Amino acid sequence: MADAGNNTQVGDWRPEMSFAPSSPIPPARSSVRSPQSDYLRSHTLTSPTPFPSLFMEESDLVADSHSMTFKHEASPRFFTLTLTRPHFTTPLCTVTVDALTVRLSLFPTLTRVSAGPWADVTLDVLRLRIFSSSRTPADVKKLREALVSTVFFGQILRVDAFKMSVVFGPDFSGRGKELKDSSDSGEHADSESADKVGEAEANGVSDEEEEDAPYYSPFESSFRSARPDDLLILASTEQFHTHDRKGRIYMFGSASGCLRRTWGAPDVEGQRGSYHMEAVDCQWRLLPPFVLGEQGGHSSILWYFLSLPFSMPAHLYTLIHYPLRLIDLSVPHAFIQFDDFRIRDVELVTQGFEALSKHWMRETHGVSGLPARG
């Protein structure tokens, strides 16, 4: 298997190879060193808020424990909420976090606690499992579209390394395995599911023990389940920092992903496609005006409080409709998995063409946008 940058390899296919579990999840690294984000180095977060729209349908929320603290000498934050091992379940996905911490600051700039937003949210070891890419939760789509748009039209501050490799199985033909009818596929899927269930029962692995099972990287997980006629696309990056030109900066200490798919396989073989991603030291920060070099008007504290009743409706509207604008988000370690992943759902390609089309229409014909997708 080749894991060096930008290469294509045929052969050396060993899907039966076993990988030893990796070492325990390392702590988040302090790796923010871009010129425009030195201010961020003294700020660390500790846990995230759930996506608002993930739980509009039937959902369950379970947490092992919780704690609340208010402002005191040792903690300048106005309010801190900590949930231990919360678990969210919806028909579209499952979300688990080792620890979720929300830290609220009351007038952070005036009290000199922080120059950032009112809330710091940290997701400590986030695990997001989406059952099908065709039914991705709306908020995950929004975050993904924002990130892709930033990659295309934002300012890339730093990229230490980028590697990509494509690995073909020895039986890969470019068309995928053809099935005679859907009944054959159903029998195959049922037998495969039965084998998996039997293996799990034989090993004594229950749903509760699944979270404590050995951890495998996206590359290891994909190779462990790969078949001789599969195609693997692997990519990784180190120290990727980008600015969306709107005051938000995206930072990834490291990120790696693997797409496993039988190219051209019919939809009845949807279970043959999957996607795994791991990201370390992820941060989504709102930069204060002085970091961006903006010269804002300085008003007195008295004038600020006198004008607060008039600006409060705007703050409440933002809190209700755009809550992510009022938070800084940090994810020291994240694992994202799509059980059923289709090539047509790759947003990097879809959103890339849409963004380029919008840009061309605006520059050429003066049209500010295109009809939204259905």
C-alpha positions as CSV (number, residue, x, y, z in Angstrom):
1,M,0.0,0.0,0.0
2,A,1.3,3.4,-0.9
3,D,0.7,6.3,1.5
4,A,3.2,8.8,0.0
5,G,2.0,11.8,-1.8
6,N,0.0,11.8,-5.0
7,N,0.5,8.4,-6.5
8,T,-1.5,5.5,-7.9
9,Q,-0.7,1.9,-7.2
10,V,-2.0,-1.4,-8.4
11,G,-1.3,-4.6,-6.6
12,D,0.1,-5.3,-3.1
13,W,-3.5,-5.8,-2.0
14,R,-3.8,-7.4,1.4
15,P,-7.3,-6.9,2.7
16,E,-6.8,-9.8,5.1
17,M,-3.9,-8.1,6.8
18,S,-4.5,-7.3,10.5
19,F,-3.7,-4.0,12.1
20,A,-2.7,-3.7,15.7
21,P,-4.8,-1.1,17.6
22,S,-3.2,2.3,17.6
23,S,-2.0,3.9,20.7
24,P,-4.5,5.7,23.0
25,I,-5.9,8.9,21.6
26,P,-3.2,11.6,22.0
27,P,-4.0,14.9,23.7
28,A,-4.7,17.9,21.5
29,R,-1.6,19.6,20.3
30,S,-1.0,23.3,20.6
31,S,-0.3,23.9,16.9
32,V,-1.8,27.3,16.0
33,R,1.1,29.3,14.7
34,S,-0.2,31.2,11.7
35,P,0.7,34.9,11.7
36,Q,-2.9,36.0,11.8
37,S,-3.8,33.7,14.7
38,D,-1.2,34.2,17.4
39,Y,-4.0,35.5,19.6
40,L,-5.5,32.0,19.5
41,R,-2.6,30.3,21.2
42,S,-3.7,31.4,24.6
43,H,-7.2,30.2,24.2
44,T,-8.2,26.6,24.7
45,L,-11.7,25.2,24.6
46,T,-13.3,22.1,26.1
47,S,-16.5,20.9,24.4
48,P,-19.3,21.5,21.8
49,T,-22.9,22.1,21.4
50,P,-25.0,19.6,19.4
51,F,-26.1,20.4,15.9
52,P,-29.5,22.1,16.3
53,S,-31.3,20.4,13.5
54,L,-30.0,16.9,14.2
55,F,-32.7,16.3,16.8
56,M,-35.8,17.7,15.1
57,E,-37.0,14.1,14.6
58,E,-37.2,11.4,17.1
59,S,-34.0,11.5,19.2
60,D,-32.5,10.4,22.5
61,L,-30.1,12.3,24.7
62,V,-28.2,10.5,27.4
63,A,-25.3,11.8,29.6
64,D,-23.4,10.0,32.4
65,S,-23.1,13.1,34.5
66,H,-23.2,16.9,34.4
67,S,-21.9,19.8,36.4
68,M,-22.4,23.6,36.4
69,T,-20.2,26.3,37.9
70,F,-20.5,30.0,38.1
71,K,-18.0,32.8,38.1
72,H,-15.4,32.8,40.9
73,E,-11.8,33.8,41.3
74,A,-10.4,30.7,39.8
75,S,-12.7,30.8,36.8
76,P,-13.4,34.2,35.1
77,R,-16.2,32.7,33.0
78,F,-19.7,33.7,33.9
79,F,-21.1,30.2,33.6
80,T,-19.6,26.7,32.7
81,L,-21.6,23.6,31.8
82,T,-20.0,20.2,31.5
83,L,-21.7,17.0,30.3
84,T,-19.8,13.7,30.6
85,R,-20.2,11.2,27.8
86,P,-23.4,12.6,26.3
87,H,-24.9,10.3,23.6
88,F,-27.3,11.6,20.9
89,T,-29.3,9.3,18.7
90,T,-31.5,10.2,15.7
91,P,-32.8,8.3,12.7
92,L,-30.1,9.9,10.6
93,C,-27.0,9.6,12.8
94,T,-25.5,9.0,16.2
95,V,-23.2,11.5,18.1
96,T,-21.1,10.7,21.1
97,V,-18.7,12.9,23.0
98,D,-16.4,12.0,25.9
99,A,-17.0,15.5,27.4
100,L,-19.0,18.5,26.3
101,T,-18.1,21.8,27.9
102,V,-19.8,25.1,27.3
103,R,-18.2,28.3,28.8
104,L,-20.2,31.5,28.7
105,S,-18.7,34.9,29.2
106,L,-20.8,37.9,30.2
107,F,-19.6,41.0,28.3
108,P,-16.2,39.2,27.6
109,T,-14.6,42.3,26.0
110,L,-15.6,44.8,28.7
111,T,-14.6,42.4,31.5
112,R,-11.3,41.6,29.6
113,V,-12.0,37.9,29.8
114,S,-11.8,37.4,26.0
115,A,-12.0,39.3,22.8
116,G,-13.9,36.5,21.1
117,P,-17.6,35.5,21.2
118,W,-19.7,35.0,24.3
119,A,-19.4,31.2,24.3
120,D,-16.5,28.7,24.1
121,V,-17.6,25.2,23.2
122,T,-15.4,22.1,23.2
123,L,-16.1,18.6,21.9
124,D,-13.6,16.3,23.5
125,V,-13.3,13.1,21.3
126,L,-16.3,13.6,19.0
127,R,-17.6,10.5,17.3
128,L,-20.1,11.2,14.5
129,R,-21.7,8.2,12.6
130,I,-24.0,9.0,9.7
131,F,-25.9,6.0,8.4
132,S,-26.2,7.2,4.7
133,S,-24.7,10.0,2.8
134,S,-28.0,10.5,1.0
135,R,-29.6,11.4,4.3
136,T,-27.0,13.7,5.8
137,P,-28.3,15.9,8.6
138,A,-28.9,19.5,7.5
139,D,-26.5,21.1,10.0
140,V,-23.7,18.8,8.9
141,K,-24.3,19.8,5.3
142,K,-24.2,23.5,6.3
143,L,-20.8,23.1,8.1
144,R,-19.5,21.1,5.2
145,E,-20.6,23.6,2.6
146,A,-19.1,26.5,4.6
147,L,-15.7,24.6,4.9
148,V,-15.7,23.8,1.1
149,S,-16.5,27.4,0.2
150,T,-13.7,28.6,2.5
151,V,-11.2,26.2,0.8
152,F,-12.2,27.4,-2.7
153,F,-12.5,31.2,-2.1
154,G,-10.9,31.8,1.3
155,Q,-7.3,32.6,2.2
156,I,-5.1,29.6,2.9
157,L,-2.7,30.6,5.7
158,R,-0.7,27.4,6.1
159,V,-0.4,23.9,4.7
160,D,2.5,21.8,5.9
161,A,1.8,18.6,3.9
162,F,-0.8,17.0,1.7
163,K,-0.7,13.4,0.6
164,M,-3.1,11.4,-1.6
165,S,-3.0,7.9,-2.9
166,V,-5.3,5.7,-4.9
167,V,-5.2,1.9,-4.5
168,F,-6.9,-0.6,-6.8
169,G,-7.8,-4.1,-5.7
170,P,-6.5,-7.0,-7.8
171,D,-10.0,-7.8,-9.1
172,F,-11.0,-4.2,-9.7
173,S,-12.4,-3.9,-13.3
174,G,-13.7,-0.3,-13.3
175,R,-17.4,-1.4,-13.5
176,G,-17.9,-3.1,-10.2
177,K,-19.5,-6.4,-9.6
178,E,-22.7,-6.9,-11.6
179,L,-25.7,-8.6,-10.0
180,K,-28.2,-10.7,-11.9
181,D,-31.2,-9.5,-9.8
182,S,-32.1,-7.8,-6.6
183,S,-32.8,-11.1,-4.9
184,D,-29.2,-12.1,-5.2
185,S,-28.2,-8.9,-3.6
186,G,-30.6,-9.4,-0.8
187,E,-29.4,-12.8,-0.1
188,H,-25.8,-11.6,-0.2
189,A,-26.6,-8.7,2.1
190,D,-28.5,-10.9,4.5
191,S,-25.8,-13.5,4.6
192,E,-23.2,-10.8,5.2
193,S,-25.2,-9.3,8.0
194,A,-25.8,-12.6,9.6
195,D,-22.1,-13.4,9.5
196,K,-21.3,-10.0,11.2
197,V,-23.9,-10.6,13.8
198,G,-22.7,-14.2,14.4
199,E,-19.1,-12.9,14.7
200,A,-20.2,-10.2,17.2
201,E,-22.1,-12.7,19.3
202,A,-19.2,-15.2,19.2
203,N,-16.9,-12.5,20.4
204,G,-19.3,-11.3,23.0
205,V,-19.4,-7.7,21.7
206,S,-22.5,-5.7,22.7
207,D,-23.6,-2.2,21.8
208,E,-22.4,-0.9,25.1
209,E,-19.0,-2.4,24.5
210,E,-18.7,-1.0,21.0
211,E,-17.4,2.4,22.1
212,D,-14.7,0.6,24.2
213,A,-13.5,-1.5,21.2
214,P,-10.0,-1.0,19.9
215,Y,-9.6,2.1,17.8
216,Y,-8.4,1.9,14.2
217,S,-7.4,4.8,12.0
218,P,-9.5,5.5,8.8
219,F,-6.9,3.7,6.7
220,E,-6.8,0.7,9.0
221,S,-10.6,0.5,9.2
222,S,-11.0,0.7,5.5
223,F,-8.4,-1.9,4.7
224,R,-9.7,-4.3,7.3
225,S,-13.1,-4.3,5.5
226,A,-11.8,-4.0,2.0
227,R,-12.4,-6.6,-0.7
228,P,-10.3,-7.5,-3.8
229,D,-12.6,-5.6,-6.2
230,D,-12.7,-2.3,-4.1
231,L,-11.1,1.0,-4.9
232,L,-9.6,3.0,-2.0
233,I,-8.9,6.8,-2.2
234,L,-6.8,8.0,0.7
235,A,-5.9,11.6,1.6
236,S,-4.2,13.3,4.5
237,T,-3.1,16.8,5.4
238,E,-1.0,18.4,8.2
239,Q,-1.4,21.8,9.8
240,F,-4.1,23.2,7.4
241,H,-5.2,26.7,8.4
242,T,-7.6,28.8,6.2
243,H,-9.5,32.1,6.7
244,D,-12.9,32.6,5.1
245,R,-12.4,36.4,4.7
246,K,-15.3,36.9,7.0
247,G,-13.5,36.8,10.3
248,R,-13.6,33.1,10.8
249,I,-10.5,30.8,10.7
250,Y,-10.6,27.0,10.3
251,M,-7.6,25.1,11.7
252,F,-6.8,21.4,11.5
253,G,-3.7,20.0,13.2
254,S,-4.0,16.9,11.1
255,A,-6.8,15.2,9.1
256,S,-7.0,11.9,7.2
257,G,-9.8,10.3,5.3
258,C,-10.4,7.2,3.2
259,L,-13.2,6.5,0.7
260,R,-13.8,2.8,0.0
261,R,-16.0,2.0,-3.0
262,T,-16.6,-0.4,-5.8
263,W,-16.7,2.0,-8.7
264,G,-19.8,1.6,-10.8
265,A,-21.5,-0.7,-8.3
266,P,-25.3,-0.6,-8.5
267,D,-27.3,1.1,-5.7
268,V,-28.3,-2.3,-4.4
269,E,-24.7,-2.7,-3.3
270,G,-24.7,0.6,-1.4
271,Q,-23.3,-1.1,1.6
272,R,-20.0,-1.6,-0.3
273,G,-19.3,2.1,-0.1
274,S,-18.1,3.8,3.1
275,Y,-16.1,6.8,4.2
276,H,-14.0,7.2,7.3
277,M,-12.3,10.4,8.5
278,E,-10.2,11.4,11.5
279,A,-9.2,14.9,12.5
280,V,-7.0,16.1,15.3
281,D,-6.8,19.6,16.9
282,C,-9.6,21.2,15.0
283,Q,-10.6,24.8,15.8
284,W,-13.2,27.2,14.4
285,R,-12.5,30.7,15.7
286,L,-13.9,34.1,15.4
287,L,-11.1,36.6,15.1
288,P,-11.5,39.9,16.9
289,P,-11.2,43.1,14.8
290,F,-7.7,44.0,16.1
291,V,-6.3,40.7,14.8
292,L,-7.7,41.4,11.4
293,G,-6.2,44.9,11.4
294,E,-9.6,46.7,11.5
295,Q,-9.9,50.0,13.3
296,G,-13.2,50.1,15.1
297,G,-14.7,53.0,16.9
298,H,-14.0,52.9,20.7
299,S,-17.0,53.9,22.8
300,S,-17.1,54.3,26.5
301,I,-18.6,51.7,28.8
302,L,-21.4,54.0,29.8
303,W,-22.4,54.5,26.1
304,Y,-22.2,50.7,25.5
305,F,-24.8,50.0,28.3
306,L,-27.0,52.9,27.2
307,S,-27.1,51.5,23.6
308,L,-27.5,47.9,24.7
309,P,-31.3,47.9,24.8
310,F,-31.4,49.0,21.2
311,S,-28.9,46.3,20.0
312,M,-30.3,43.5,22.1
313,P,-33.0,42.5,19.5
314,A,-30.3,42.0,16.9
315,H,-28.4,39.8,19.4
316,L,-31.5,37.7,20.2
317,Y,-32.2,37.3,16.5
318,T,-28.7,36.0,15.9
319,L,-28.9,33.7,18.9
320,I,-32.1,32.1,17.6
321,H,-31.4,31.8,13.9
322,Y,-27.5,31.8,13.7
323,P,-26.3,30.4,17.1
324,L,-22.9,29.3,15.6
325,R,-22.0,33.0,15.1
326,L,-21.8,33.5,18.8
327,I,-19.4,30.6,19.7
328,D,-15.9,29.4,19.3
329,L,-15.6,25.7,18.6
330,S,-12.8,23.4,19.4
331,V,-12.6,19.6,18.7
332,P,-9.4,18.0,20.0
333,H,-10.2,14.7,18.3
334,A,-12.9,13.8,15.9
335,F,-14.0,10.6,14.1
336,I,-16.5,10.8,11.3
337,Q,-18.0,7.7,9.6
338,F,-20.5,7.2,6.8
339,D,-21.8,3.7,6.7
340,D,-23.2,4.0,3.2
341,F,-21.4,6.6,1.0
342,R,-22.1,7.4,-2.6
343,I,-19.8,9.2,-5.0
344,R,-22.6,11.5,-6.1
345,D,-22.8,12.8,-2.5
346,V,-19.2,14.1,-2.4
347,E,-19.7,17.8,-1.6
348,L,-16.1,18.7,-2.5
349,V,-17.0,18.1,-6.1
350,T,-20.6,19.2,-6.1
351,Q,-20.1,22.4,-4.1
352,G,-16.9,23.2,-6.0
353,F,-18.7,23.3,-9.4
354,E,-21.6,25.2,-7.9
355,A,-19.3,27.8,-6.3
356,L,-17.3,28.2,-9.5
357,S,-20.6,28.6,-11.5
358,K,-21.9,31.3,-9.1
359,H,-18.5,33.1,-9.3
360,W,-18.5,33.0,-13.1
361,M,-22.2,34.2,-13.4
362,R,-21.5,37.1,-11.0
363,E,-18.3,38.2,-12.7
364,T,-19.6,37.7,-16.3
365,H,-23.3,38.5,-16.2
366,G,-23.7,40.3,-12.9
367,V,-26.0,37.6,-11.5
368,S,-25.5,37.3,-7.7
369,G,-26.7,33.7,-7.4
370,L,-28.1,30.5,-8.8
371,P,-31.2,28.6,-7.9
372,A,-30.8,26.4,-4.9
373,R,-30.6,22.6,-5.3
374,G,-33.7,20.6,-4.6
